[in-house]
Amino acid sequence: MRLKTALWVAAYLRRLQVEGLCAVVRRRGAEEAGAVFVRISRLDGTSDLFGPAPQSAFDAAQKVARAFAPSFVAQPAPDAEVEAYLAREIKFDPDVWIVEVDDRAGRNFLDIVAG
């Protein structure tokens, strides 16, 4: 049984708060199973963007409920490119969640799958 997206996002926001980072839910998606995109604003006009890892990234041995992969090959990317990417994702799937984090160091505290 997979953890509901709303609960996962709430736990992730709490983790970020514990680490002293400022984070907000910019867009709420489907409570049960919406895809989550995490934007890490570097506060310099660039951002890192992470989205759901492809299913091929999961194997039976992994105990990770959600894994993320970089949305851009070269990160950080200009904010305008990140915004355009997110707009396309919203158009494709209106149930997506977007979590925004402000951190100059680019810390994300996600399970990242190398692309």
Backbone bond lengths (Angstrom), bond angles and torsions (degrees), N, CA, C in turn:
res aa  C-N    CA-C-N  psi(-1)  N-CA   C-N-CA  omega(-1)  CA-C   N-CA-C  phi
1 M - - - 1.453 - - 1.529 108.71 -
2 R 1.299 116.21 129.49 1.456 121.85 -177.65 1.532 110.73 -90.06
3 L 1.305 115.72 142.27 1.455 122.68 178.04 1.524 109.72 -65.28
4 K 1.318 117.33 135.14 1.463 121.30 178.56 1.519 109.58 -60.60
5 T 1.313 115.31 144.34 1.461 120.69 -177.19 1.524 111.59 -59.74
6 A 1.319 117.56 -44.18 1.467 120.54 -178.62 1.530 111.20 -58.49
7 L 1.311 116.82 -39.71 1.465 120.75 179.41 1.528 110.79 -70.49
8 W 1.341 116.78 -41.22 1.458 120.06 178.36 1.528 110.56 -61.48
9 V 1.333 117.22 -43.86 1.468 121.35 -179.62 1.534 109.84 -63.39
10 A 1.317 117.53 -43.20 1.473 120.36 178.90 1.528 110.77 -60.67
11 A 1.327 117.49 -42.26 1.465 121.23 179.00 1.528 110.67 -66.82
12 Y 1.325 116.79 -40.11 1.462 120.80 179.16 1.531 110.75 -64.26
13 L 1.319 117.20 -42.90 1.465 120.70 177.49 1.525 110.81 -61.56
14 R 1.317 116.62 -38.95 1.465 120.73 178.40 1.531 110.41 -64.71
15 R 1.327 116.38 -42.47 1.473 120.37 178.03 1.520 110.83 -59.65
16 L 1.329 116.05 -44.05 1.461 120.14 179.36 1.527 110.97 -63.47
17 Q 1.330 115.72 -40.01 1.461 120.26 178.98 1.527 110.32 -62.32
18 V 1.319 116.58 -42.59 1.467 121.03 178.63 1.525 110.47 -60.54
19 E 1.327 116.96 -35.80 1.468 122.08 179.64 1.530 112.32 -79.86
20 G 1.335 117.09 -3.19 1.456 121.15 177.70 1.514 114.92 85.03
21 L 1.323 117.41 18.52 1.464 120.87 -179.82 1.517 111.01 -99.12
22 C 1.316 115.63 149.48 1.455 122.28 176.24 1.532 108.29 -91.12
23 A 1.325 117.05 125.71 1.468 121.15 -179.44 1.522 109.91 -145.64
24 V 1.312 115.94 147.45 1.463 121.95 178.68 1.525 109.54 -140.13
25 V 1.326 114.50 157.29 1.460 120.44 171.12 1.523 106.19 -88.85
26 R 1.303 115.92 111.88 1.465 120.75 -179.41 1.522 111.05 -82.33
27 R 1.315 116.51 -32.70 1.456 120.70 179.77 1.522 108.63 -144.30
28 R 1.336 115.34 127.36 1.461 121.15 175.97 1.524 108.39 -92.78
29 G 1.305 115.31 131.98 1.453 120.92 178.46 1.516 110.83 -108.85
30 A 1.312 115.88 -151.44 1.459 121.53 179.44 1.523 109.85 -65.57
31 E 1.329 116.31 128.84 1.463 122.16 -177.36 1.528 111.86 -60.60
32 E 1.310 116.87 -38.52 1.458 121.63 -173.09 1.517 113.80 -79.97
33 A 1.338 116.69 -48.07 1.467 118.00 -169.64 1.520 113.76 -151.02
34 G 1.301 118.82 33.95 1.461 120.50 177.81 1.522 111.36 -71.45
35 A 1.328 116.13 147.29 1.472 120.97 175.49 1.525 108.90 -70.45
36 V 1.325 116.42 147.72 1.466 121.50 -178.52 1.527 109.60 -116.02
37 F 1.327 115.86 130.67 1.456 122.73 171.85 1.522 107.18 -115.24
38 V 1.321 115.98 134.42 1.462 121.83 -179.27 1.522 107.96 -116.81
39 R 1.319 114.37 121.35 1.465 121.49 178.65 1.519 108.54 -107.25
40 I 1.322 115.68 124.12 1.463 121.22 177.72 1.524 107.09 -105.64
41 S 1.321 116.10 103.85 1.463 120.46 179.52 1.519 109.13 -78.30
42 R 1.323 115.73 125.40 1.468 120.98 178.49 1.530 111.43 -83.12
43 L 1.326 116.83 -3.37 1.466 123.60 177.67 1.526 112.44 64.64
44 D 1.326 116.42 24.92 1.461 121.20 178.33 1.538 111.25 -133.63
45 G 1.343 116.07 18.33 1.460 120.08 -177.93 1.518 113.37 92.56
46 T 1.337 116.70 4.52 1.460 120.84 176.92 1.527 109.58 -129.42
47 S 1.323 114.99 159.57 1.463 120.90 179.79 1.519 109.84 -147.16
48 D 1.328 115.12 154.29 1.462 122.08 167.73 1.523 105.71 -97.07
49 L 1.325 116.95 144.18 1.458 120.22 177.95 1.521 108.49 -131.02
50 F 1.324 115.12 130.88 1.452 121.93 179.14 1.520 108.73 -124.58
51 G 1.321 115.54 137.39 1.458 121.82 177.99 1.514 109.73 -128.13
52 P 1.330 116.13 -179.68 1.467 119.36 -179.35 1.524 111.25 -58.70
53 A 1.322 116.03 135.41 1.466 120.77 176.32 1.525 108.40 -70.19
54 P 1.319 117.26 149.18 1.468 119.34 177.32 1.522 111.28 -63.31
55 Q 1.316 116.62 151.80 1.465 121.37 -179.65 1.522 112.23 -55.38
56 S 1.321 116.64 -30.91 1.468 120.11 -179.24 1.531 112.03 -65.67
57 A 1.338 117.22 -14.29 1.460 120.96 -179.71 1.534 112.32 -79.31
58 F 1.323 116.46 -14.69 1.454 120.61 -178.61 1.524 109.61 -94.40
59 D 1.315 116.50 140.08 1.455 119.60 171.34 1.527 108.29 -129.36
60 A 1.298 115.96 167.92 1.466 120.90 -175.12 1.527 112.61 -62.44
61 A 1.313 117.83 -25.98 1.464 121.11 -177.54 1.524 112.48 -77.61
62 Q 1.324 117.50 -22.41 1.467 120.51 -178.14 1.515 110.88 -74.36
63 K 1.308 115.92 140.39 1.462 122.12 177.70 1.527 110.93 -106.37
64 V 1.314 117.25 18.35 1.461 122.40 -177.25 1.523 109.49 -87.21
65 A 1.332 116.68 126.38 1.460 120.48 179.41 1.524 111.08 -77.13
66 R 1.319 116.57 -37.80 1.462 121.77 179.00 1.519 108.07 -134.60
67 A 1.301 115.10 136.70 1.461 120.21 175.16 1.514 107.90 -130.95
68 F 1.307 115.31 151.52 1.456 120.87 -176.08 1.516 110.15 -122.98
69 A 1.313 114.78 153.03 1.461 121.92 177.94 1.523 107.95 -130.33
70 P 1.319 117.71 149.12 1.465 120.16 176.33 1.527 110.20 -60.43
71 S 1.309 116.28 137.94 1.466 121.17 179.22 1.520 112.17 -84.25
72 F 1.330 117.41 -17.38 1.457 122.94 178.74 1.525 109.13 -124.88
73 V 1.314 116.58 145.61 1.465 120.78 177.68 1.522 109.61 -64.85
74 A 1.319 116.15 -47.73 1.467 121.55 179.70 1.529 108.79 -102.55
75 Q 1.325 115.21 112.42 1.453 119.34 177.62 1.517 108.37 -119.37
76 P 1.315 120.15 143.80 1.449 126.56 2.96 1.528 112.12 -75.71
77 A 1.333 114.82 158.22 1.456 122.37 179.27 1.529 108.87 -111.98
78 P 1.323 117.76 156.17 1.465 119.97 176.60 1.537 110.73 -58.55
79 D 1.319 115.71 142.57 1.466 120.75 -178.08 1.530 112.74 -55.26
80 A 1.330 118.18 -36.18 1.467 120.88 -179.65 1.530 110.84 -62.95
81 E 1.330 117.07 -39.18 1.467 120.70 177.95 1.526 110.95 -67.68
82 V 1.315 116.58 -38.94 1.463 121.06 178.73 1.526 109.84 -64.27
83 E 1.319 116.92 -44.64 1.465 121.14 178.94 1.526 111.24 -61.28
84 A 1.328 117.12 -43.15 1.472 121.04 179.11 1.532 110.17 -62.99
85 Y 1.320 117.11 -41.87 1.458 121.72 178.86 1.531 110.21 -61.34
86 L 1.327 116.68 -47.12 1.460 120.60 -179.86 1.526 111.73 -64.01
87 A 1.318 117.47 -38.10 1.470 120.94 177.66 1.528 110.75 -61.43
88 R 1.334 117.04 -41.17 1.471 120.43 177.23 1.529 110.95 -64.99
89 E 1.326 116.97 -40.70 1.466 120.23 179.15 1.524 111.26 -63.73
90 I 1.330 117.43 -41.70 1.463 121.71 179.55 1.526 109.99 -64.79
91 K 1.315 116.67 -40.08 1.462 120.68 178.30 1.532 110.45 -63.98
92 F 1.333 116.27 -39.64 1.465 122.31 -179.83 1.535 111.26 -71.87
93 D 1.336 116.76 -42.82 1.465 122.16 -176.83 1.525 109.67 -139.96
94 P 1.324 117.95 98.83 1.469 120.22 -177.73 1.531 114.35 -69.20
95 D 1.329 118.03 -4.87 1.464 121.38 -179.87 1.520 114.22 -92.13
96 V 1.342 118.45 10.38 1.461 120.58 -177.68 1.524 111.36 -73.85
97 W 1.318 114.02 152.14 1.461 122.79 172.17 1.520 107.20 -103.48
98 I 1.332 116.23 146.41 1.468 120.68 172.55 1.523 107.44 -128.83
99 V 1.323 114.88 121.19 1.463 121.47 175.77 1.517 106.84 -109.34
100 E 1.328 116.65 128.76 1.468 121.34 178.57 1.515 110.01 -110.59
101 V 1.326 114.94 132.91 1.456 122.79 -179.00 1.523 107.78 -124.85
102 D 1.323 116.88 135.90 1.462 121.39 174.98 1.526 108.51 -102.20
103 D 1.338 116.00 117.71 1.456 119.95 177.02 1.526 109.58 -160.39
104 R 1.308 116.60 113.15 1.469 121.09 -179.73 1.527 112.41 -59.42
105 A 1.334 116.52 -29.99 1.464 120.58 -178.82 1.530 112.77 -81.60
106 G 1.321 117.97 -11.90 1.457 120.80 177.99 1.518 114.92 78.94
107 R 1.331 118.02 19.69 1.472 120.33 179.10 1.527 109.31 -69.40
108 N 1.337 116.54 142.13 1.463 118.93 -177.20 1.527 114.14 -130.08
109 F 1.329 119.28 -25.20 1.463 123.84 178.64 1.530 112.22 57.29
110 L 1.315 115.95 38.90 1.471 122.66 177.43 1.515 109.89 -111.64
111 D 1.332 116.33 159.76 1.458 121.22 169.47 1.522 106.21 -83.61
112 I 1.338 116.01 106.28 1.465 122.07 -174.91 1.525 109.93 -98.98
113 V 1.321 114.99 133.20 1.451 121.81 174.10 1.518 106.86 -102.17
114 A 1.317 117.05 125.65 1.468 120.61 -179.76 1.515 109.92 -63.17
115 G 1.322 115.36 135.71 1.458 120.78 -177.92 1.422 109.18 -88.48
